[in-house]
Amino acid sequence: MFTKIYMGLWALWAVTGLVAIATGWMAGFPLIIFGMITFGLIYFGMMFVLPVSITHSNELTEHSEDWVTSPKADHSKQRVYGVSVPRHV
């Protein structure tokens, strides 16, 4: 959801920039404000969109529960993101 909002904001910002350039409004102080808002959009992407897009899916946690709770499982280890690690870590 954040990705769709983010891409929509960039599209809106691109249209605003093109209109400002076409009308001759993009010069001096408005250019500085435009740059600051662009920096804010980049920061927004790093804080909200990037973590959502690189997180792991639920597939690994669903399979790891079966692995840990099976009767043949070695209960001295558990699975974290598909990797076996000792339980005391």
C-alpha positions as CSV (number, residue, x, y, z in Angstrom):
1,M,0.0,0.0,0.0
2,F,2.8,2.4,0.8
3,T,4.4,1.7,-2.5
4,K,1.2,2.7,-4.4
5,I,0.9,5.9,-2.4
6,Y,4.6,6.7,-2.9
7,M,4.5,6.2,-6.6
8,G,1.3,8.3,-6.8
9,L,3.1,11.1,-4.9
10,W,6.0,11.0,-7.3
11,A,3.7,11.0,-10.3
12,L,1.8,14.0,-8.9
13,W,5.2,15.7,-8.2
14,A,6.4,15.1,-11.7
15,V,3.3,16.6,-13.2
16,T,3.6,19.6,-10.9
17,G,7.2,20.1,-12.0
18,L,6.4,19.8,-15.6
19,V,3.6,22.4,-15.3
20,A,5.9,24.7,-13.4
21,I,8.6,24.5,-16.0
22,A,6.1,25.0,-18.9
23,T,4.7,28.1,-17.3
24,G,8.1,29.6,-16.4
25,W,7.5,29.5,-12.7
26,M,10.4,27.1,-11.9
27,A,13.2,29.6,-11.2
28,G,14.9,30.9,-8.1
29,F,13.2,30.3,-4.8
30,P,10.5,28.0,-6.1
31,L,13.3,25.8,-7.4
32,I,14.7,25.5,-3.9
33,I,11.3,24.6,-2.4
34,F,10.9,22.1,-5.2
35,G,14.2,20.5,-4.3
36,M,13.4,20.4,-0.6
37,I,10.1,18.6,-1.3
38,T,11.9,16.2,-3.6
39,F,14.3,15.4,-0.8
40,G,11.3,14.8,1.5
41,L,9.9,12.3,-1.0
42,I,13.2,10.4,-1.2
43,Y,13.3,10.3,2.6
44,F,9.7,9.1,2.7
45,G,10.7,6.3,0.4
46,M,13.6,5.3,2.6
47,M,11.6,5.3,5.8
48,F,8.3,3.7,4.7
49,V,8.5,2.0,1.3
50,L,12.0,0.4,1.5
51,P,11.4,-1.6,4.7
52,V,8.0,-2.9,3.4
53,S,9.5,-4.0,0.1
54,I,12.5,-5.9,1.6
55,T,10.8,-7.8,4.4
56,H,10.4,-11.6,4.3
57,S,7.2,-13.2,3.5
58,N,5.2,-15.4,5.9
59,E,6.2,-18.6,4.0
60,L,9.3,-19.0,6.1
61,T,7.5,-18.6,9.5
62,E,4.7,-21.0,8.5
63,H,7.2,-23.8,7.6
64,S,9.4,-23.1,10.6
65,E,6.6,-23.7,13.0
66,D,6.0,-27.2,11.5
67,W,9.7,-27.9,11.7
68,V,9.9,-27.0,15.4
69,T,6.7,-28.7,16.5
70,S,7.2,-31.9,14.7
71,P,7.9,-35.0,16.9
72,K,11.1,-35.7,15.1
73,A,12.4,-32.2,15.5
74,D,15.6,-31.5,17.4
75,H,14.3,-29.1,20.1
76,S,17.8,-27.8,20.8
77,K,17.5,-25.8,17.6
78,Q,14.9,-23.6,16.1
79,R,14.4,-22.0,12.7
80,V,14.7,-18.3,12.2
81,Y,14.1,-17.2,8.6
82,G,14.7,-20.7,7.3
83,V,18.0,-21.1,9.1
84,S,18.6,-23.5,12.0
85,V,20.1,-21.8,15.0
86,P,20.6,-23.0,18.5
87,R,17.7,-22.2,20.9
88,H,20.0,-20.5,23.4
89,V,21.1,-17.8,21.0
